[in-house]
Amino acid sequence: MQHTYPRLNRLTNETKAWLASLERYTHLKSVGWNGITPRGHELEKWVQKQRTLHHQAKLLPWKKAALDKAGFAFVAPRKSKTPTDQDHARNLVVFFQLHGHYAPTQTDGGAALTKWWGRFRDTNGQSGLTTGSKESALEALQILKSGIPEFVFDGASKSQINESKGLTFNGFNPKQPTHEIDADLLIHSNMKKLPQLLLERVSSIEKSAGALSVITKMLRRAALFGQVLRVEIREGGDTDHSWLVDIELFKRDGVDRIRTTVSSNPVNVNDIYSSLILSDTTLIGYYDNRSRYGCISTDHLGRQVIISYDAILGDQMSSLTKRKSKLMPSTVYMVKPRPLAIQSLIDGHRRRMSATTTAHIQFLRNMNDLISRIKAHGKNAGLVHLKWNDKGYAYKFMEHMIRKSRDMSLSFSHAEQLHSINVTWGKERIQCADLFGPILHPQDQLPV
């Protein structure tokens, strides 16, 4: 009996993902892949699932026929022998043909190839495997020189490749900011200097890096941590704060572009008032102050647009998910309400919302204790001054929050709550508005 693929107009998302994995499997086999999926391989889970369903006799007939046609090995191939230096060299050549560089990582290439290449590179080709010989290492070197054009040992690493695109090893923030903040100024009592210092950390970036790649990386990262993206539209001297509702990636005149829709109320997605179009050539720069990340671009009307999110905690208002657009073949990232769990854009990984983390729950408890102490002090007694007492819970909590703010590791959401508390702290009796104000968005500065 001949089995055919399902009708294209009735494909489910699961079927589309399965066919995409099958296409990737076929492509890898065509370039010399041996079918072995080490830990961290991109098709590891998919291959294991197909074998499990086959052994349990639960694999659909049309899937079984498609896998047979692709030469799928339902029995995991075993290594006939212990891999040699030559085997690793051939695998590195295949890796170069697939990725365009020879800087494997544990997720891209596998742990075995990554460790071998690191040892082989550090010794300049004198030794690879600990059980190998100089002769095998020399043969492996010849394989690399013949298979990789202009092969050198000090070739670009994965992080250097990302940096050349305006990214780093983790895909977004600058690895080394252009200006480091002076530690003495961080602990200075005059915290009003801090926004200008952070403004100097905004790094210029070549336009060729592209807003599309940077914002896409930021979307994946924000979705992984369950953060909501904030959008700021600057026109003249005014700043309009809003929240991202969706982002659509599409092409116009052969150029990759991004269309974003923003809302003044992130909870009510129907309150949409502005639509932006970000070209792939309008990225101005990005910034990183260890707790908040963002990129600065311009829209189709020439206004400055800042898209940012809090990597520590976020606002816990919504989460981003990916869906298909019904109007055009584009990818749209939609915001879901807060009660729904976050589904990472990275397949196979799931992250809980940061509102349920232990650190956030403990923060709320300390805040409630602090607010209770303020209420007990009396409404007509003026500002409450925190000082050391026998228990010292409130004092220690505030001291810890101030230390985090000076290290720029305090979350934006926590800073917002601390900013509005009517207490003073320290010998100078500094108010919370002055202590935590620099962490928030100043109206006349870039976001910090």
C-alpha positions as CSV (number, residue, x, y, z in Angstrom):
1,M,0.0,0.0,0.0
2,Q,1.4,3.4,-1.0
3,H,1.3,6.1,1.6
4,T,1.2,9.8,0.7
5,Y,1.7,12.9,2.6
6,P,-1.3,14.6,4.1
7,R,-3.0,17.3,2.1
8,L,-1.0,20.5,2.3
9,N,-4.0,22.7,3.1
10,R,-4.7,20.5,6.2
11,L,-1.3,20.4,7.7
12,T,-1.1,20.9,11.4
13,N,1.7,22.8,13.2
14,E,3.0,19.5,14.5
15,T,3.1,18.0,11.0
16,K,4.9,21.1,9.6
17,A,7.5,20.9,12.3
18,W,7.9,17.1,11.6
19,L,8.4,17.7,7.9
20,A,10.9,20.5,8.6
21,S,12.9,18.1,10.8
22,L,12.8,15.4,8.1
23,E,14.0,17.9,5.5
24,R,16.9,18.9,7.8
25,Y,17.7,15.2,8.4
26,T,17.8,14.5,4.6
27,H,20.1,17.5,4.0
28,L,22.5,16.5,6.7
29,K,22.7,12.9,5.3
30,S,23.4,14.3,1.8
31,V,26.5,16.2,3.0
32,G,28.1,13.1,4.7
33,W,26.5,13.0,8.1
34,N,26.8,9.5,9.7
35,G,23.4,9.7,11.5
36,I,24.8,9.7,15.0
37,T,23.2,12.3,17.3
38,P,25.5,13.1,20.2
39,R,24.2,15.0,23.2
40,G,23.2,18.5,22.2
41,H,22.7,17.6,18.5
42,E,20.0,19.7,16.8
43,L,18.0,16.5,15.8
44,E,18.8,14.5,18.9
45,K,15.3,14.6,20.4
46,W,13.5,14.2,17.0
47,V,15.5,11.2,16.0
48,Q,15.0,9.5,19.4
49,K,11.3,10.1,19.2
50,Q,11.0,8.5,15.8
51,R,12.9,5.4,16.9
52,T,10.8,5.1,20.1
53,L,7.5,5.4,18.2
54,H,8.7,2.8,15.7
55,H,9.7,0.3,18.4
56,Q,6.3,0.8,20.1
57,A,4.5,0.4,16.7
58,K,2.9,3.8,17.1
59,L,4.6,5.5,14.1
60,L,2.0,6.6,11.5
61,P,2.3,4.7,8.2
62,W,2.9,7.8,6.1
63,K,5.7,8.9,8.4
64,K,7.2,5.5,8.3
65,A,7.2,5.6,4.5
66,A,8.8,9.0,4.4
67,L,11.5,8.0,6.9
68,D,12.3,4.8,4.8
69,K,12.6,7.0,1.7
70,A,15.1,9.3,3.5
71,G,17.2,6.3,4.6
72,F,16.3,6.8,8.3
73,A,18.1,4.3,10.6
74,F,15.5,3.1,13.1
75,V,18.3,1.3,15.0
76,A,20.9,3.7,16.4
77,P,24.1,3.4,14.4
78,R,27.0,2.2,16.5
79,K,30.5,3.4,16.2
80,S,32.4,0.5,14.6
81,K,35.6,1.7,16.4
82,T,36.9,4.4,18.7
83,P,37.0,7.7,16.8
84,T,40.5,8.7,15.7
85,D,42.0,12.1,15.0
86,Q,41.3,11.6,11.4
87,D,37.6,11.0,12.1
88,H,37.3,14.2,14.1
89,A,39.1,16.1,11.3
90,R,36.6,14.8,8.8
91,N,33.7,15.7,11.1
92,L,35.1,19.2,11.4
93,V,35.3,19.6,7.7
94,V,31.6,18.6,7.4
95,F,30.8,21.1,10.2
96,F,32.6,23.8,8.2
97,Q,30.5,22.9,5.1
98,L,27.3,23.3,7.1
99,H,28.0,26.4,9.1
100,G,30.7,28.3,7.2
101,H,33.2,28.3,10.0
102,Y,35.1,25.7,12.1
103,A,34.4,26.9,15.6
104,P,32.1,24.1,17.0
105,T,30.4,24.3,20.3
106,Q,28.6,21.7,22.5
107,T,25.3,22.6,21.0
108,D,26.6,23.1,17.4
109,G,28.9,20.2,16.7
110,G,28.7,18.1,19.9
111,A,30.9,17.9,23.0
112,A,33.4,15.4,21.5
113,L,34.2,17.4,18.4
114,T,34.4,20.6,20.5
115,K,36.9,19.1,23.0
116,W,39.0,17.6,20.3
117,W,39.2,20.8,18.3
118,G,40.2,22.8,21.4
119,R,43.0,20.4,22.2
120,F,44.1,20.1,18.6
121,R,44.1,23.9,18.2
122,D,46.0,24.6,21.4
123,T,48.8,22.3,20.4
124,N,49.0,23.6,16.8
125,G,48.2,20.2,15.4
126,Q,50.8,18.3,17.4
127,S,48.2,16.2,19.3
128,G,44.5,15.7,19.4
129,L,43.2,12.7,21.2
130,T,45.0,11.7,24.4
131,T,45.3,8.2,23.0
132,G,46.4,9.4,19.5
133,S,49.9,9.6,18.1
134,K,51.8,12.4,16.3
135,E,51.3,10.5,13.0
136,S,47.5,10.5,13.4
137,A,47.6,14.2,14.3
138,L,49.6,15.0,11.2
139,E,47.2,13.1,9.0
140,A,44.3,15.0,10.7
141,L,46.0,18.3,9.9
142,Q,46.4,17.3,6.3
143,I,42.6,16.5,6.1
144,L,41.8,19.9,7.6
145,K,44.0,21.8,5.2
146,S,42.6,20.0,2.2
147,G,39.0,20.3,3.3
148,I,38.9,23.9,4.7
149,P,40.1,26.7,2.5
150,E,42.7,29.0,4.1
151,F,42.8,26.9,7.2
152,V,44.6,28.5,10.2
153,F,44.7,27.6,13.9
154,D,43.9,31.1,15.1
155,G,40.7,31.3,13.0
156,A,37.7,33.2,14.3
157,S,35.9,31.6,17.3
158,K,32.2,31.4,17.6
159,S,32.1,34.5,19.9
160,Q,34.3,36.4,17.5
161,I,32.0,35.5,14.6
162,N,29.0,36.8,16.6
163,E,31.0,40.0,17.5
164,S,31.6,40.7,13.9
165,K,27.8,40.7,13.5
166,G,27.4,43.1,16.4
167,L,26.5,40.2,18.7
168,T,28.3,38.1,21.3
169,F,28.4,34.4,22.2
170,N,25.0,34.6,23.9
171,G,23.5,36.3,20.8
172,F,22.9,39.9,21.8
173,N,24.6,42.1,24.4
174,P,28.0,43.6,23.8
175,K,30.7,41.4,25.3
176,Q,33.0,44.4,26.3
177,P,31.2,47.7,26.6
178,T,33.0,50.7,25.0
179,H,33.1,52.5,28.3
180,E,33.4,50.8,31.8
181,I,31.6,52.5,34.7
182,D,34.0,53.8,37.3
183,A,33.5,51.9,40.6
184,D,34.1,55.0,42.7
185,L,31.3,56.8,40.9
186,L,28.9,54.0,41.4
187,I,29.1,54.3,45.2
188,H,29.0,58.1,45.1
189,S,26.1,59.6,47.0
190,N,25.2,61.7,44.0
191,M,23.4,59.1,42.0
192,K,22.2,61.6,39.4
193,K,25.5,61.2,37.6
194,L,24.7,57.5,36.8
195,P,22.3,58.0,33.8
196,Q,25.0,59.9,31.9
197,L,27.5,57.2,32.6
198,L,25.2,54.6,31.3
199,L,24.5,56.7,28.3
200,E,28.2,56.5,27.4
201,R,27.9,52.7,27.4
202,V,25.6,52.7,24.3
203,S,27.8,51.1,21.7
204,S,27.7,52.1,18.1
205,I,27.1,49.2,15.6
206,E,27.6,48.9,11.9
207,K,24.4,49.1,9.9
208,S,25.3,45.9,8.1
209,A,24.6,44.0,11.3
210,G,20.9,44.5,10.7
211,A,18.1,45.3,13.0
212,L,16.4,42.0,12.0
213,S,19.0,39.7,13.4
214,V,19.5,41.7,16.6
215,I,15.8,42.1,17.4
216,T,15.1,38.4,16.5
217,K,17.9,37.4,19.0
218,M,16.3,39.7,21.6
219,L,12.9,38.2,21.0
220,R,14.2,34.7,21.6
221,R,16.0,35.7,24.7
222,A,13.0,37.6,26.1
223,A,10.7,34.7,25.4
224,L,13.2,32.3,27.1
225,F,13.1,34.3,30.3
226,G,9.4,35.2,30.0
227,Q,9.9,38.9,29.8
228,V,7.6,41.5,28.2
229,L,9.2,43.9,25.7
230,R,8.9,47.6,26.2
231,V,8.8,50.0,23.3
232,E,9.7,53.7,23.5
233,I,8.9,56.1,20.6
234,R,10.9,59.3,20.7
235,E,9.6,62.2,18.5
236,G,11.2,65.5,19.2
237,G,11.8,65.8,22.9
238,D,8.9,63.7,24.0
239,T,9.0,60.0,24.9
240,D,6.0,57.8,24.5
241,H,6.1,54.7,26.7
242,S,4.2,51.7,25.4
243,W,4.4,47.9,25.2
244,L,5.0,45.5,22.4
245,V,1.9,43.7,21.1
246,D,3.3,41.9,18.2
247,I,6.3,41.8,15.8
248,E,6.0,40.6,12.2
249,L,9.0,39.8,10.1
250,F,8.4,40.2,6.4
251,K,10.1,41.3,3.1
252,R,9.4,44.4,1.1
253,D,11.3,45.2,-2.1
254,G,13.6,42.3,-1.4
255,V,14.6,43.8,2.0
256,D,13.9,42.1,5.4
257,R,11.8,44.4,7.5
258,I,10.1,44.3,10.8
259,R,6.6,45.6,11.6
260,T,5.7,46.1,15.2
261,T,2.4,47.0,16.8
262,V,2.4,48.6,20.2
263,S,-0.2,49.3,22.9
264,S,-0.5,51.8,25.7
265,N,-2.1,49.1,27.8
266,P,-0.2,45.7,27.7
267,V,-3.1,43.9,29.4
268,N,-5.7,45.0,26.9
269,V,-4.4,43.9,23.6
270,N,-7.3,45.6,21.8
271,D,-5.9,49.0,22.8
272,I,-3.6,49.3,19.8
273,Y,-2.7,52.8,18.7
274,S,0.5,52.7,16.7
275,S,2.2,50.5,14.1
276,L,5.9,50.8,13.3
277,I,8.0,49.5,10.4
278,L,11.7,48.9,11.2
279,S,13.9,48.3,8.2
280,D,16.9,46.0,8.3
281,T,19.3,48.9,7.7
282,T,18.1,51.3,10.5
283,L,19.7,49.8,13.6
284,I,21.5,52.6,15.4
285,G,22.9,50.7,18.4
286,Y,22.3,48.5,21.4
287,Y,23.0,48.8,25.1
288,D,23.6,46.6,28.1
289,N,23.7,47.6,31.7
290,R,23.9,44.0,33.0
291,S,20.2,43.9,33.9
292,R,18.4,45.5,31.0
293,Y,19.0,45.0,27.3
294,G,17.7,46.8,24.3
295,C,18.3,48.1,20.8
296,I,17.8,51.5,19.3
297,S,16.4,51.9,15.8
298,T,14.4,54.2,13.6
299,D,11.0,53.6,12.1
300,H,9.5,54.4,8.7
301,L,8.6,57.9,9.9
302,G,12.1,58.7,11.2
303,R,11.2,58.5,14.8
304,Q,13.7,56.9,17.3
305,V,12.4,53.6,18.6
306,I,13.8,51.8,21.6
307,I,12.9,48.2,22.3
308,S,14.1,46.8,25.6
309,Y,13.5,44.3,28.3
310,D,14.5,43.4,31.8
311,A,16.7,40.3,31.9
312,I,16.5,39.9,35.7
313,L,12.8,39.9,36.3
314,G,10.7,41.8,33.8
315,D,7.3,43.2,34.3
316,Q,5.4,39.9,34.4
317,M,2.6,41.3,32.4
318,S,2.7,39.0,29.4
319,S,4.7,36.6,27.4
320,L,5.7,36.3,23.7
321,T,4.7,33.3,21.6
322,K,5.2,32.7,17.9
323,R,2.3,32.2,15.4
324,K,1.8,32.4,11.6
325,S,0.2,35.4,10.0
326,K,-3.0,34.8,8.1
327,L,-2.4,37.8,5.8
328,M,1.1,37.1,4.6
329,P,3.7,34.3,5.0
330,S,5.4,36.0,7.8
331,T,6.3,35.2,11.4
332,V,4.4,37.0,14.1
333,Y,5.3,37.1,17.8
334,M,2.1,37.7,19.8
335,V,1.8,38.7,23.4
336,K,-0.3,36.4,25.7
337,P,-1.9,37.5,29.0
338,R,-0.1,37.1,32.2
339,P,-1.9,34.0,33.5
340,L,-0.7,31.8,30.6
341,A,2.6,30.0,30.9
342,I,5.5,31.0,28.8
343,Q,6.4,28.7,25.9
344,S,10.0,29.3,24.8
345,L,10.6,30.0,21.2
346,I,13.4,27.4,21.5
347,D,11.7,24.0,20.8
348,G,11.8,21.6,23.6
349,H,12.5,24.1,26.4
350,R,9.9,25.4,28.8
351,R,10.4,28.2,31.4
352,R,8.1,29.2,34.2
353,M,7.1,32.9,34.5
354,S,9.5,34.8,36.6
355,A,6.6,36.1,38.8
356,T,6.7,32.7,40.5
357,T,10.4,32.5,41.3
358,T,11.6,32.3,44.9
359,A,13.5,35.6,44.6
360,H,10.4,37.5,43.6
361,I,8.2,35.9,46.3
362,Q,10.8,36.8,48.9
363,F,11.0,40.4,47.6
364,L,7.2,40.7,48.0
365,R,7.4,39.5,51.6
366,N,10.1,42.0,52.4
367,M,8.2,44.8,50.7
368,N,5.0,43.9,52.7
369,D,7.0,44.0,55.9
370,L,8.5,47.4,55.0
371,I,5.1,48.9,54.0
372,S,3.6,47.6,57.3
373,R,6.3,49.4,59.2
374,I,5.7,52.6,57.4
375,K,2.0,52.4,58.2
376,A,2.7,51.7,61.8
377,H,4.9,54.8,62.0
378,G,1.9,57.0,61.3
379,K,0.7,59.1,58.4
380,N,1.5,62.4,60.0
381,A,5.0,61.6,61.1
382,G,6.7,62.5,57.9
383,L,9.2,60.2,56.1
384,V,10.3,57.1,57.9
385,H,14.1,56.8,58.4
386,L,15.4,53.3,58.3
387,K,18.1,52.6,60.8
388,W,19.7,49.6,62.4
389,N,17.6,47.9,65.2
390,D,17.7,44.6,67.0
391,K,16.2,42.6,64.2
392,G,17.3,44.8,61.3
393,Y,15.2,43.0,58.7
394,A,14.0,46.2,56.9
395,Y,17.4,47.8,57.1
396,K,19.2,44.8,55.6
397,F,16.6,44.4,52.9
398,M,17.0,48.1,51.8
399,E,20.8,47.8,52.0
400,H,20.7,44.7,49.8
401,M,18.4,46.5,47.2
402,I,20.7,49.5,47.2
403,R,23.8,47.4,46.6
404,K,22.0,45.7,43.7
405,S,21.1,49.0,42.2
406,R,24.6,50.3,42.4
407,D,25.8,47.1,40.7
408,M,23.2,47.6,38.0
409,S,21.7,44.1,38.8
410,L,18.4,45.3,40.3
411,S,15.4,44.5,38.2
412,F,13.4,47.3,36.6
413,S,10.2,46.1,38.2
414,H,11.6,46.0,41.7
415,A,13.1,49.4,41.2
416,E,9.7,50.8,40.3
417,Q,8.2,49.5,43.5
418,L,11.0,50.7,45.7
419,H,11.0,54.1,44.0
420,S,7.6,55.0,45.4
421,I,8.3,54.1,49.1
422,N,8.4,57.1,51.5
423,V,11.5,56.2,53.5
424,T,15.0,57.6,53.9
425,W,18.2,55.6,54.3
426,G,21.8,56.3,55.3
427,K,23.5,59.1,57.1
428,E,22.6,61.5,54.3
429,R,18.9,60.4,54.7
430,I,18.6,59.8,51.0
431,Q,15.0,59.2,49.7
432,C,14.1,56.2,47.7
433,A,13.2,58.3,44.7
434,D,16.9,59.4,44.5
435,L,18.3,56.0,45.3
436,F,16.4,54.0,42.7
437,G,15.5,56.8,40.2
438,P,18.5,56.2,37.9
439,I,17.4,52.6,37.3
440,L,14.1,53.7,35.8
441,H,13.5,55.3,32.4
442,P,14.4,59.0,32.7
443,Q,12.3,61.2,30.3
444,D,15.3,63.0,28.9
445,Q,17.9,60.2,28.7
446,L,18.3,57.0,26.9
447,P,16.9,54.0,28.8
448,V,19.4,52.8,31.4
